[in-house]
Amino acid sequence: MRYTDSKQRSAELLRAALKYMGQHAAALNPMTFAVWYEYAAGMNTRLSQAIDVRLAGNLPLDDDAIASLYREYILDFDEIALQRASGDLQRIMANLVDRSAQTGDQAQAFGEHLQGFDRSLRSGLGTVPAPLISEALGRIAEMQDVTEALQQQVASGRHEIERLQGDLNRARVEALVDPLTRLLNRKGFDQKLDELLRHAATSGGACSVVMMDIDRFKSINDTYGHVMGDRIIQAVAETLRGTVFEPELGVARYGGEEFSLLLPLFDRAAALALAESCLRRIRAMRVPDRRSQNVMLSVTISAGVTSVLPGDDAASVLARADGALYAAKKAGRDRVHLA
């Protein structure tokens, strides 16, 4: 699920989004609301940066601009790919239908000619006029050409359909990946969490979730700019990927500067140990500022750990993990809290 804010939080975001909508020229429709809601929530970094650039340059945020922002930063990539593939598939099938119809018409004409040839053979006195034989041979050669053309069209269509299938498979994968970090994105996280909960319900085994947040990230952006902020996010993502290396475990960029770990077969103690290992490795990171190679930035993260309990759903697990993360922040940051 893309939006998981509480009723109180979503009401605050609603008011903020409506304020933005009132300040700009785009029509008051669901697409415009989605753009401004995600901007107000700060949940879509690339969208926020694109809007900030337009605002800084006094560029209009009208219907065309909002539609472009929605398509590029909100509309699911797999949906776009599906629409494109659907159009390509319709074109392929239309071509095959046309070619089959043409072949059918020519096959009917060929059949009628063969019937005439048969009648001539039966009515003749053992001899067939040379022109009739020549015409029959010509019709056979023509039918062979038409059949070969249909076979080539079918083969070409099959190859193109296989290509489209590959494109769709890649699109499905890309739709679950955050472009900045190459970790799972929010959609991929939601799907992986559903798998985790189903596994816990059927196997009864331990499963845990870790929510993480870069400490004081806003001050990094304010001091060093969004480019440096993105490099910090990428460095944290790479460190998490290197720490959580088992392929069955899920590492996701939950949104903005937030990350999550989805840990099947991890109890609270194992999840706590892994989270603390992540904190130590991130604490040891040094990210150079390219504008001044003498400046090496370091960051810390806070984490909340919880295990899946009987009867849990996605909302209850995330609420507990978020609560633990908030407690870690409140206790001084750069630490893990268990819930």
N, C-alpha and C positions, 0 to 999 in steps of 0.2 A: 504494500500500500504506500502511495507516494506521500500522503499527508497523515501524520500521526499526532498532531498537536491536540492538547486537551481542549475542552469546550471554552474554558476561560482564556487560554492562550490564543485560540483561533478567533475568539471575539475581539481580542486586542489587535490581531493581525487584520481582521475584517475592517475595523475602523481605520487602521493605517492605510490599507489598500484603497478604501473608498476615498480617503483624503488625496492620495496620489492620483486616482482616477479623475477627481474633480479638478486637478491642477493642469491636466493635459487634454489634448484634443481628441483622443481616440474614443470611439463609441463605447458606451457602458454595456459591454456584453461579457459572457463568461470567459472568452479568450483574454480580454483586457484584464479582467479580474484575476485570472490565473497568473499573468505576468507580474502584476503589482503585488499579489499575495506572496509569491515566492521571493520577490525583491524585499518586501517588508520583513519576511521571515529570515532572510539571510541564508536560505537553504540551498541556493543555487549560485555558486560563486561566479561562474562564467556569465550567467545572466546579469548578476549585479554589476560586474565589471563593465559589461556592454552598455548597460543603462547609465552607469556613472560617466562613461566616456561621452555618451550623447548629451547628458546633462551638462557636463563640463564644457562641451563645445556649443551649447545652446542649440542643439539639433532638435527638430520636432519629434515628439513621441505621439504621432498620429496613427490612423488606422493601418497604414502601410508599414510603419516602423514596428508597431505592436505585433502585426501578423508575422513579420520577419523574425522578431525576437522569439515569438512563440514557436515557430517552425524550427529555428536553429537550436534553441536551448531548452524547450519543454517537450515538444512533440517527440514521442518515442522513436528512436532510429529504426526499430524493427517495423513500426507501423508505416514509416515512409518507404522502407524497402519492400514491405508487403504490397503496398499500393503500386510501386513501380513493377514488381514482379508480376502482379496480377494483370497489369496492362500488357506486359511482354507476353505472358502466357495466352491471353486472349488473341493477340496478334498471331502467335504461332498456330493456335488452333484454327483461326479463321483461314490462314494460308493452307493448312492441311485439308480443311473442309472444301475450299475452292478447288484445290488440286484433285481431291477425290471425286468431286462432282464432274470435273472435266474428264477424268479417266473413265468415270461411269458412263458419261455420254458417248465417249469414243468406243468404249467396249460394247455399248448397245448397237452403235452403227456397224461395228465390226461383226457382231453377231448376226445382224440383218444381212450383211454382205455374205457371210458364210452360208446362211440359209439359201440365198439366191444361187450361190455357187453349187450347193448340194442339189438344188432343183435342176440346174443346168446339166450336172453330171447324170442325174436320173433320166432326163429327157433326151440326152444325147445318145448317139449310137456308138458309144465306146471311145469317142474322141472328144477332147476338150479344146476349144479354140485357144490359140496361143495368147491373144489379148486378155482372155478371161484368166488364164493362169498368171500372166504378168501382173494383172490388177490384184489378184489374190495375194501374191507374194509381196506386193507393195503394201497392202493393208496389214499383212502380218508384221512386216518390218516397222510400220508406223505404230502398231499396237505394242511392239517390243519397246520402242522408244518412249512411248507414253508410260508404260509400266516402269521402266527404269527411272524415268523422271519422278514418278510417285515414290519409288523406293528411296531415291536420293533426298526427296523432300521429307519423307518420314525420318530418315537417318539424321538429317540436319536438325529437324524438330526435336528428335530425341536428345541430341547433343546439347542443343540450346536449353532444353528443359533441365538436363543435368547441370548445366551451368547455373541456371536460375536457382536450382535447389542448393547448390553450393553457396551462391550469394545469400540466400535466405538463411542458411545455417550460420554463415559468418555474421550476418546482421543480428541474428538472435544472440550470438555470443557478444558482439559489440554492444548490444543494447543493455547488457548487464555489467558493463565495464566502465569505470570512471576514466575519461580520456586523459586527465592530468596525471593520475597515479598508476593507472592500469590495474588497480584493485577493483573488487566488486563495487558497483555503485549502489544507490539506495534500493533500486529495483532488484538487483542481484542479491542484496542483503535480505530483502523481504522474502524472496524465494528460498534462499538458503535457510532462513529462520524457520519457514514453514516445514522444510525437510527435517530440520533439527527437532522440531516439536513432534512431528509424526514419528520420528525415530524414537524419541523419548517415550511416547505414548504406547508404541508397540513393543519395544524391547525392555522398557523399564530401567534401562541403563542410565548412568549419570550423563548429563549434558550441562554445559555452562555457557554464559554469555558475558563478555567483557565490553564495557563502553569506555571510550577514552576521549580525552579532549586536550589539545595543546594549550598549555597555560599561557595566559596573557597574550594571546595571538593578535588581538586587536592592536596592541601597542607595537608589535612587530610591523604590521601593515602601516600603521600611522607613521612610524619612524623610518622604515626602510622601503616602503612602497609595496604594491601588490605583487610585483615581479619577484621580489625577495620572499614575500609571503608564500608564493607558489613554490619556490625552491625549498622552503622549509617543509611544506606539506609533502613534496616529493621525497625529501630526505627521510622524513618520518615514515612514509609509506614503504620505502625501500628497507628501512630498518625493521619494520614490522614483518615484511615479507621474508626477510632473512632470519628472523627469530621464529616465526611460525611457518616452518617449511614443509610440514606434512600436507599433501595435496587434499586430504579429506577435510582439513580445517579451513574455515572461511575467514578471510581478512577483508574488510570492507571500509571504504570511505563513506561514512554514514551521512556526511553533509558538512560543508564548510571545513572547519578544522577538527571535526569529530571523526573518530574511527571506531571500529568494532571488531571483536573476535568472536566467532561462532565455533564452539568447541565440543563436538560430540565425544562422548566417552571420557570427558574431564569432570571430576568432581570438584567441589569448592577448593580443596587444598591444591589440587593440580592446576586449576585455573588461576588461583592466587599466585602460585609460583611462576607460572608463565607470564602473568601480567607484571610481576615484579622484575622479571628478566627483561621484558620490553622496556620498562621504565629505566633500568640501569643502562641499557644500550643506547637509548635515546638521550639520556643525560650525558653520555660520553660523546655524542655526535658533535662535530664542529663543521659548520657550513660557512664557507667563505663568502664575503660580500664582494662581488666582482667589481664594484665601483672603487673599493679600497681593499686590496688583498691583505692588508694588515688587520682587518676586522674579521674575526671568526665568531659567528653567532652560535650560541648554544641555546637549547630549549629544554623544557621539561614537559611532561604530560601527567595528568591525573587520570585515575581509572576507577571504575566501579565494577565489581564482580558479583554475579549471582548465578545460582544453579536453577535448572528447570525443576519445578515442583509438580506433583500430580494435580491435574486440573488447570494447569497454566495455559494461557493462550499468548499470542504475540504481545498484546497490549500489557498484560500483567507482568510478563518477563521484562519488557522494555521499561516499564514504570519502575520496577524494582532496581534494575541496572542503572537507570538514570538517577534514581534516588541515591544510590551508592556513590555514583560519580559526583553528585552535588555535595554529598557529605565529605568526599575527599577534597574537593575544592574548598569547602568551608573550613576544613581542618588545617589548611595551609598549602594545599597543592603539592605536586610532585610526590604523590603517594597513592596507594591503593586502599579502597574501602570495600569490605564485604557486606553483602545484604542477604 
